[in-house]
Amino acid sequence: MECAWNRIPENLIDPMQIYVSTYCLNETSRRSGLLLTDLPGFIRRHGFEGIELSDRQLAVCTGADLENLRLSCSQENCGLVLNVSCDLTYWDLKLWQREIQYVRRMLGIAHLLDAKCLRICLGGQSFSIQNLLRKHRDVIPEKKRQTVSVTSPSASMKTVLSKLAMRFAHVLRKNMTSRVKNLEAKMGRAVASLKEIMPAAVSYKLPLVIENHWGISSRPENIIEVIDKISSPWLGTCPDFGNFPRDVDPCEGLKLLAPYALHVHAKSARFNEDGDEIDIDYERCLEILRQNDYGQTFTVEYEGGGNDLQGCLKTRELIIRNWQGSVIQSG
């Protein structure tokens, strides 16, 4: 089967660029008092080409707020990816239909924002931090807000979005196994969900990318099986270097996901004195992507301690250094 991303029209495929997850800049954003509309200019001044936003960050936005964000991205020549929390495996009909409608609505918002793609996971995890946070993403109120901050205005959200919470989630993912209860039924539910969702993605010409993230998305072969059953050029993968559970070899998992990759998450947390990530072999990860002719975007996701902006910049430099090295070797 031809790889999904190779079938997207070439004029809709961007050259390799490095984005940054705005969640990983929470401390810098709070300290600097940044609004969402400030982010495009801020990250461009620091050498990034785009931002990746979470749906939860847009939960307080009105239509006017979204338009202002779109204009800010356009003026700063800043790309955008929208990261959506969803679970497409619910067996309860009302919950299942709610998730389908939600992803459709987010596709519309991503289209309005001129997003490059919409990232999802498939769900199916018995215990998930995403489920705990999902209540914060469901309603976009009509009430006009004069300013929209990068972080949620609620104290509870500030807590869960802290670096400690992100690090906890990272450690949890790394130490969990990929076993999922009722896997076959949940896989079927995810496929049925995407069959309902993909017509909107095709209409908007907006790629939908599945990350190896919790639940049935934990195992790369599950993601590939779902993609093959949908068989759409607008559905691909979003490999995350640091999200593979303990019973999945990261390099072997990446080899499976890379041929379908439309976006990549470059996770990091700890660096040695040479600037290399201690737990993730970036040289090998980027070599695998290069072997599969990947040449699109990376989103930096720094989840370590210390200065979050500096951690993101170190990750950016790590990508550039190893990507250039892989280009030289392949040449």
KOLTIKE-252742 format. One record per residue (C-alpha): residue in one letter; x, y, z. Coordinates in nm, 2 decimals. Each point is the difference from the previous one (the first is absolute). Example, Ala and Ser with C-alpha at 12.3 -4.5 7.8 and 13.67 -1.06 7.14 Angstrom:
BEGIN
@aa a c1 1.23 c2 -0.45 c3 0.78
@aa s c1 0.14 c2 0.34 c3 -0.07
END
This chain:
BEGIN
@aa m c1 0.00 c2 0.00 c3 0.00
@aa e c1 0.13 c2 0.35 c3 -0.09
@aa c c1 0.08 c2 0.20 c3 0.31
@aa a c1 -0.29 c2 0.24 c3 0.08
@aa w c1 0.20 c2 0.32 c3 0.01
@aa n c1 0.15 c2 -0.05 c3 -0.34
@aa r c1 -0.35 c2 0.03 c3 -0.15
@aa i c1 -0.07 c2 0.35 c3 0.14
@aa p c1 0.04 c2 0.27 c3 -0.28
@aa e c1 0.36 c2 0.13 c3 0.00
@aa n c1 -0.12 c2 0.36 c3 0.02
@aa l c1 -0.15 c2 -0.08 c3 0.35
@aa i c1 0.32 c2 -0.15 c3 0.14
@aa d c1 0.23 c2 0.25 c3 0.17
@aa p c1 0.38 c2 -0.03 c3 0.02
@aa m c1 0.15 c2 -0.11 c3 0.34
@aa q c1 -0.07 c2 0.25 c3 0.27
@aa i c1 0.03 c2 0.00 c3 0.38
@aa y c1 -0.31 c2 0.10 c3 0.21
@aa v c1 -0.03 c2 0.02 c3 0.37
@aa s c1 -0.27 c2 -0.12 c3 0.24
@aa t c1 -0.14 c2 0.30 c3 0.18
@aa y c1 -0.08 c2 -0.23 c3 0.30
@aa c c1 0.38 c2 -0.04 c3 0.04
@aa l c1 0.03 c2 0.38 c3 0.04
@aa n c1 -0.25 c2 0.05 c3 0.28
@aa e c1 0.25 c2 0.13 c3 0.25
@aa t c1 0.15 c2 0.25 c3 -0.25
@aa s c1 -0.34 c2 0.10 c3 -0.12
@aa r c1 -0.13 c2 0.07 c3 0.36
@aa r c1 0.32 c2 0.18 c3 0.09
@aa s c1 -0.02 c2 0.22 c3 -0.31
@aa g c1 -0.38 c2 0.05 c3 0.01
@aa l c1 -0.03 c2 -0.13 c3 -0.36
@aa l c1 -0.34 c2 -0.02 c3 -0.17
@aa l c1 -0.08 c2 -0.25 c3 -0.27
@aa t c1 0.04 c2 0.27 c3 -0.26
@aa d c1 0.35 c2 0.08 c3 0.13
@aa l c1 0.12 c2 -0.35 c3 -0.05
@aa p c1 0.06 c2 0.00 c3 -0.38
@aa g c1 0.23 c2 0.30 c3 0.02
@aa f c1 0.17 c2 -0.13 c3 0.32
@aa i c1 0.09 c2 -0.34 c3 -0.14
@aa r c1 0.11 c2 0.14 c3 -0.34
@aa r c1 0.25 c2 0.23 c3 0.18
@aa h c1 0.14 c2 -0.32 c3 0.16
@aa g c1 0.05 c2 -0.18 c3 -0.32
@aa f c1 -0.31 c2 -0.23 c3 -0.02
@aa e c1 -0.22 c2 -0.01 c3 -0.31
@aa g c1 -0.33 c2 -0.08 c3 0.17
@aa i c1 -0.20 c2 -0.08 c3 0.31
@aa e c1 -0.20 c2 -0.30 c3 0.11
@aa l c1 -0.31 c2 0.09 c3 0.21
@aa s c1 -0.22 c2 -0.22 c3 0.20
@aa d c1 -0.38 c2 0.01 c3 -0.03
@aa r c1 -0.01 c2 0.07 c3 0.37
@aa q c1 0.18 c2 0.33 c3 -0.06
@aa l c1 -0.28 c2 0.10 c3 -0.24
@aa a c1 -0.28 c2 -0.09 c3 0.24
@aa v c1 -0.03 c2 0.37 c3 0.10
@aa c c1 0.02 c2 0.14 c3 -0.35
@aa t c1 -0.28 c2 0.17 c3 -0.19
@aa g c1 -0.02 c2 0.02 c3 -0.38
@aa a c1 0.17 c2 0.35 c3 0.02
@aa d c1 0.28 c2 -0.15 c3 0.21
@aa l c1 0.06 c2 -0.27 c3 -0.25
@aa e c1 0.01 c2 0.24 c3 -0.29
@aa n c1 0.25 c2 0.22 c3 0.19
@aa l c1 0.22 c2 -0.30 c3 0.06
@aa r c1 -0.02 c2 -0.09 c3 -0.37
@aa l c1 0.10 c2 0.35 c3 -0.10
@aa s c1 0.29 c2 0.00 c3 0.24
@aa c c1 0.13 c2 -0.33 c3 -0.15
@aa s c1 -0.04 c2 0.13 c3 -0.35
@aa q c1 0.18 c2 0.33 c3 0.08
@aa e c1 0.28 c2 -0.18 c3 0.17
@aa n c1 0.02 c2 -0.28 c3 -0.26
@aa c c1 -0.05 c2 -0.24 c3 0.28
@aa g c1 -0.14 c2 -0.35 c3 -0.07
@aa l c1 -0.25 c2 -0.17 c3 0.23
@aa v c1 -0.10 c2 -0.35 c3 0.10
@aa l c1 -0.30 c2 -0.07 c3 0.22
@aa n c1 0.03 c2 -0.28 c3 0.26
@aa v c1 -0.34 c2 -0.15 c3 0.09
@aa s c1 -0.09 c2 -0.22 c3 0.29
@aa c c1 -0.26 c2 -0.27 c3 -0.08
@aa d c1 -0.10 c2 -0.36 c3 0.05
@aa l c1 -0.15 c2 -0.17 c3 -0.30
@aa t c1 -0.05 c2 -0.33 c3 0.17
@aa y c1 -0.30 c2 0.07 c3 0.23
@aa w c1 -0.27 c2 -0.27 c3 -0.02
@aa d c1 -0.27 c2 0.23 c3 0.15
@aa l c1 -0.17 c2 0.14 c3 -0.30
@aa k c1 -0.04 c2 0.35 c3 0.13
@aa l c1 0.36 c2 0.03 c3 0.11
@aa w c1 0.12 c2 -0.15 c3 -0.32
@aa q c1 -0.21 c2 0.25 c3 -0.22
@aa r c1 0.12 c2 0.28 c3 0.22
@aa e c1 0.36 c2 -0.08 c3 -0.07
@aa i c1 -0.06 c2 -0.02 c3 -0.37
@aa q c1 -0.18 c2 0.33 c3 -0.01
@aa y c1 0.27 c2 0.16 c3 0.21
@aa v c1 0.28 c2 -0.11 c3 -0.24
@aa r c1 -0.21 c2 0.13 c3 -0.30
@aa r c1 -0.04 c2 0.33 c3 0.18
@aa m c1 0.37 c2 0.02 c3 0.07
@aa l c1 0.08 c2 -0.07 c3 -0.37
@aa g c1 -0.21 c2 0.30 c3 -0.08
@aa i c1 0.19 c2 0.22 c3 0.25
@aa a c1 0.33 c2 -0.14 c3 -0.13
@aa h c1 -0.11 c2 0.09 c3 -0.35
@aa l c1 -0.09 c2 0.35 c3 0.11
@aa l c1 0.34 c2 0.04 c3 0.16
@aa d c1 0.17 c2 -0.12 c3 -0.32
@aa a c1 0.16 c2 -0.29 c3 0.20
@aa k c1 0.24 c2 -0.24 c3 -0.17
@aa c c1 -0.16 c2 -0.31 c3 0.16
@aa l c1 -0.22 c2 -0.12 c3 0.29
@aa r c1 0.16 c2 -0.24 c3 0.24
@aa i c1 -0.21 c2 -0.26 c3 0.18
@aa c c1 0.05 c2 -0.32 c3 0.20
@aa l c1 -0.25 c2 -0.29 c3 -0.02
@aa g c1 -0.07 c2 -0.05 c3 0.37
@aa g c1 -0.10 c2 -0.32 c3 0.18
@aa q c1 0.22 c2 0.04 c3 0.31
@aa s c1 -0.17 c2 -0.12 c3 0.32
@aa f c1 0.17 c2 0.28 c3 0.20
@aa s c1 0.10 c2 0.31 c3 -0.19
@aa i c1 0.11 c2 0.35 c3 0.10
@aa q c1 -0.17 c2 0.11 c3 -0.32
@aa n c1 -0.33 c2 -0.12 c3 0.13
@aa l c1 0.05 c2 0.21 c3 0.31
@aa l c1 0.07 c2 0.31 c3 -0.21
@aa r c1 -0.27 c2 -0.05 c3 -0.26
@aa k c1 -0.26 c2 0.19 c3 0.19
@aa h c1 0.21 c2 0.32 c3 -0.06
@aa r c1 -0.02 c2 -0.03 c3 -0.38
@aa d c1 -0.37 c2 -0.05 c3 -0.08
@aa v c1 -0.15 c2 0.35 c3 0.00
@aa i c1 0.11 c2 0.31 c3 -0.19
@aa p c1 -0.22 c2 0.27 c3 0.16
@aa e c1 -0.15 c2 0.28 c3 -0.20
@aa k c1 0.07 c2 0.26 c3 0.26
@aa k c1 0.26 c2 0.23 c3 -0.13
@aa r c1 0.34 c2 0.02 c3 0.17
@aa q c1 0.23 c2 0.29 c3 -0.04
@aa t c1 0.32 c2 -0.20 c3 0.05
@aa v c1 0.08 c2 -0.37 c3 -0.02
@aa s c1 0.30 c2 -0.12 c3 0.19
@aa v c1 0.22 c2 -0.29 c3 -0.11
@aa t c1 -0.10 c2 -0.19 c3 0.32
@aa s c1 -0.35 c2 -0.06 c3 0.12
@aa p c1 -0.13 c2 0.26 c3 0.25
@aa s c1 -0.10 c2 -0.27 c3 0.25
@aa a c1 0.23 c2 -0.10 c3 0.28
@aa s c1 -0.07 c2 -0.37 c3 -0.05
@aa m c1 0.11 c2 0.01 c3 -0.36
@aa k c1 0.32 c2 0.19 c3 0.09
@aa t c1 0.08 c2 -0.29 c3 0.24
@aa v c1 -0.06 c2 -0.28 c3 -0.25
@aa l c1 0.19 c2 0.18 c3 -0.27
@aa s c1 0.31 c2 0.05 c3 0.22
@aa k c1 0.33 c2 -0.16 c3 -0.10
@aa l c1 -0.04 c2 -0.24 c3 0.29
@aa a c1 -0.33 c2 -0.13 c3 -0.15
@aa m c1 0.16 c2 -0.03 c3 -0.35
@aa r c1 0.30 c2 -0.19 c3 0.14
@aa f c1 -0.23 c2 -0.23 c3 0.20
@aa a c1 -0.20 c2 -0.08 c3 -0.32
@aa h c1 0.32 c2 -0.06 c3 -0.19
@aa v c1 0.14 c2 -0.24 c3 0.27
@aa l c1 -0.34 c2 -0.18 c3 0.02
@aa r c1 -0.01 c2 -0.06 c3 -0.38
@aa k c1 0.35 c2 -0.13 c3 0.00
@aa n c1 -0.06 c2 -0.25 c3 0.28
@aa m c1 -0.35 c2 -0.12 c3 -0.11
@aa t c1 -0.05 c2 -0.30 c3 -0.22
@aa s c1 -0.21 c2 0.02 c3 -0.32
@aa r c1 -0.26 c2 -0.25 c3 0.11
@aa v c1 -0.35 c2 0.12 c3 -0.05
@aa k c1 -0.33 c2 -0.17 c3 0.11
@aa n c1 -0.24 c2 -0.09 c3 -0.28
@aa l c1 0.25 c2 0.10 c3 -0.26
@aa e c1 -0.18 c2 -0.14 c3 -0.30
@aa a c1 -0.33 c2 0.18 c3 0.08
@aa k c1 0.18 c2 0.33 c3 0.06
@aa m c1 0.19 c2 -0.03 c3 -0.32
@aa g c1 -0.33 c2 -0.05 c3 -0.19
@aa r c1 -0.15 c2 0.30 c3 0.18
@aa a c1 0.30 c2 0.22 c3 -0.10
@aa v c1 -0.02 c2 -0.11 c3 -0.36
@aa a c1 -0.38 c2 0.07 c3 0.00
@aa s c1 0.07 c2 0.35 c3 0.15
@aa l c1 0.25 c2 0.09 c3 -0.26
@aa k c1 -0.23 c2 -0.10 c3 -0.28
@aa e c1 -0.24 c2 0.26 c3 0.14
@aa i c1 0.28 c2 0.26 c3 0.04
@aa m c1 0.21 c2 -0.03 c3 -0.31
@aa p c1 -0.25 c2 0.16 c3 -0.25
@aa a c1 0.05 c2 0.33 c3 0.19
@aa a c1 0.38 c2 -0.03 c3 -0.01
@aa v c1 -0.02 c2 -0.07 c3 -0.37
@aa s c1 -0.23 c2 0.30 c3 -0.06
@aa y c1 0.24 c2 0.23 c3 0.19
@aa k c1 0.31 c2 -0.16 c3 -0.16
@aa l c1 0.13 c2 -0.02 c3 0.36
@aa p c1 0.20 c2 -0.31 c3 0.10
@aa l c1 -0.10 c2 -0.19 c3 0.31
@aa v c1 0.30 c2 -0.15 c3 0.18
@aa i c1 0.00 c2 -0.27 c3 0.27
@aa e c1 0.26 c2 0.01 c3 0.27
@aa n c1 0.13 c2 -0.31 c3 0.19
@aa h c1 -0.16 c2 0.12 c3 0.32
@aa w c1 -0.19 c2 -0.21 c3 0.26
@aa g c1 -0.26 c2 -0.27 c3 -0.06
@aa i c1 -0.02 c2 -0.18 c3 -0.33
@aa s c1 0.23 c2 0.27 c3 -0.14
@aa s c1 0.28 c2 -0.13 c3 0.22
@aa r c1 0.10 c2 -0.28 c3 -0.25
@aa p c1 0.11 c2 0.11 c3 -0.34
@aa e c1 -0.15 c2 -0.30 c3 -0.18
@aa n c1 -0.34 c2 0.10 c3 0.13
@aa i c1 0.03 c2 0.35 c3 -0.14
@aa i c1 0.11 c2 -0.14 c3 -0.34
@aa e c1 -0.29 c2 -0.25 c3 0.00
@aa v c1 -0.24 c2 0.28 c3 0.05
@aa i c1 0.16 c2 0.22 c3 -0.27
@aa d c1 0.00 c2 -0.29 c3 -0.25
@aa k c1 -0.37 c2 -0.07 c3 0.06
@aa i c1 -0.08 c2 0.37 c3 -0.06
@aa s c1 0.24 c2 0.03 c3 -0.30
@aa s c1 -0.01 c2 0.37 c3 -0.04
@aa p c1 0.28 c2 0.23 c3 -0.11
@aa w c1 -0.12 c2 0.24 c3 0.27
@aa l c1 0.06 c2 -0.24 c3 0.29
@aa g c1 0.36 c2 -0.06 c3 0.13
@aa t c1 0.21 c2 -0.04 c3 0.30
@aa c c1 0.17 c2 0.24 c3 0.25
@aa p c1 0.29 c2 -0.20 c3 0.15
@aa d c1 0.11 c2 0.12 c3 0.34
@aa f c1 0.36 c2 -0.10 c3 0.09
@aa g c1 -0.07 c2 -0.03 c3 0.37
@aa n c1 -0.35 c2 -0.15 c3 0.02
@aa f c1 0.06 c2 -0.37 c3 -0.06
@aa p c1 -0.10 c2 -0.22 c3 0.30
@aa r c1 0.26 c2 -0.23 c3 0.16
@aa d c1 -0.10 c2 -0.30 c3 -0.21
@aa v c1 0.05 c2 0.17 c3 -0.33
@aa d c1 0.35 c2 0.06 c3 -0.14
@aa p c1 0.01 c2 0.37 c3 -0.09
@aa c c1 0.21 c2 -0.05 c3 -0.32
@aa e c1 -0.21 c2 -0.29 c3 -0.12
@aa g c1 -0.32 c2 0.20 c3 0.08
@aa l c1 0.13 c2 0.30 c3 -0.19
@aa k c1 0.09 c2 -0.22 c3 -0.30
@aa l c1 -0.36 c2 -0.10 c3 -0.02
@aa l c1 -0.15 c2 0.35 c3 0.04
@aa a c1 0.26 c2 0.19 c3 -0.22
@aa p c1 -0.13 c2 -0.10 c3 -0.34
@aa y c1 -0.34 c2 0.15 c3 0.09
@aa a c1 0.13 c2 0.31 c3 0.18
@aa l c1 -0.15 c2 0.34 c3 -0.07
@aa h c1 0.12 c2 0.16 c3 0.31
@aa v c1 0.25 c2 -0.09 c3 0.28
@aa h c1 0.03 c2 0.08 c3 0.37
@aa a c1 0.36 c2 0.04 c3 0.12
@aa k c1 -0.02 c2 -0.08 c3 0.37
@aa s c1 0.28 c2 0.10 c3 0.24
@aa a c1 0.05 c2 0.02 c3 0.38
@aa r c1 0.37 c2 -0.04 c3 0.09
@aa f c1 0.33 c2 0.10 c3 -0.18
@aa n c1 0.36 c2 -0.10 c3 0.06
@aa e c1 0.30 c2 0.24 c3 -0.02
@aa d c1 0.01 c2 -0.04 c3 -0.38
@aa g c1 -0.36 c2 0.11 c3 -0.05
@aa d c1 -0.13 c2 -0.35 c3 -0.08
@aa e c1 -0.32 c2 -0.14 c3 0.15
@aa i c1 0.09 c2 -0.25 c3 0.26
@aa d c1 -0.30 c2 -0.24 c3 -0.05
@aa i c1 -0.07 c2 0.04 c3 -0.37
@aa d c1 0.24 c2 -0.08 c3 -0.29
@aa y c1 -0.07 c2 0.30 c3 -0.22
@aa e c1 0.26 c2 -0.10 c3 -0.26
@aa r c1 -0.17 c2 -0.34 c3 -0.05
@aa c c1 -0.35 c2 0.15 c3 0.01
@aa l c1 0.08 c2 0.26 c3 -0.27
@aa e c1 0.19 c2 -0.26 c3 -0.21
@aa i c1 -0.32 c2 -0.21 c3 -0.01
@aa l c1 -0.21 c2 0.29 c3 -0.11
@aa r c1 0.26 c2 0.10 c3 -0.26
@aa q c1 -0.01 c2 -0.36 c3 -0.13
@aa n c1 -0.37 c2 0.04 c3 -0.05
@aa d c1 0.04 c2 0.33 c3 -0.18
@aa y c1 -0.16 c2 0.20 c3 0.27
@aa g c1 0.04 c2 0.37 c3 -0.06
@aa q c1 -0.28 c2 0.18 c3 0.18
@aa t c1 -0.05 c2 0.15 c3 0.35
@aa f c1 0.12 c2 -0.09 c3 0.35
@aa t c1 -0.16 c2 0.14 c3 0.31
@aa v c1 0.24 c2 0.03 c3 0.30
@aa e c1 -0.15 c2 -0.13 c3 0.32
@aa y c1 0.24 c2 0.07 c3 0.29
@aa e c1 -0.12 c2 -0.15 c3 0.33
@aa g c1 0.30 c2 0.03 c3 0.22
@aa g c1 0.10 c2 0.23 c3 0.28
@aa g c1 0.16 c2 0.35 c3 0.01
@aa n c1 -0.07 c2 0.27 c3 -0.25
@aa d c1 -0.26 c2 -0.13 c3 -0.24
@aa l c1 0.09 c2 0.24 c3 -0.29
@aa q c1 0.37 c2 -0.11 c3 0.02
@aa g c1 -0.11 c2 -0.36 c3 0.00
@aa c c1 -0.20 c2 0.05 c3 -0.31
@aa l c1 0.29 c2 0.19 c3 -0.17
@aa k c1 0.24 c2 -0.29 c3 0.09
@aa t c1 -0.24 c2 -0.25 c3 -0.16
@aa r c1 -0.03 c2 0.22 c3 -0.31
@aa e c1 0.38 c2 0.01 c3 -0.03
@aa l c1 0.02 c2 -0.38 c3 0.06
@aa i c1 -0.24 c2 -0.06 c3 -0.29
@aa i c1 0.19 c2 0.23 c3 -0.23
@aa r c1 0.34 c2 -0.15 c3 0.08
@aa n c1 -0.11 c2 -0.36 c3 -0.05
@aa w c1 -0.22 c2 0.08 c3 -0.30
@aa q c1 0.29 c2 0.16 c3 -0.18
@aa g c1 0.21 c2 -0.29 c3 0.09
@aa s c1 -0.25 c2 -0.25 c3 -0.15
@aa v c1 -0.01 c2 0.21 c3 -0.32
@aa i c1 0.38 c2 -0.01 c3 -0.03
@aa q c1 0.00 c2 -0.38 c3 0.06
@aa s c1 -0.28 c2 -0.06 c3 -0.25
@aa g c1 0.17 c2 0.22 c3 -0.26
END
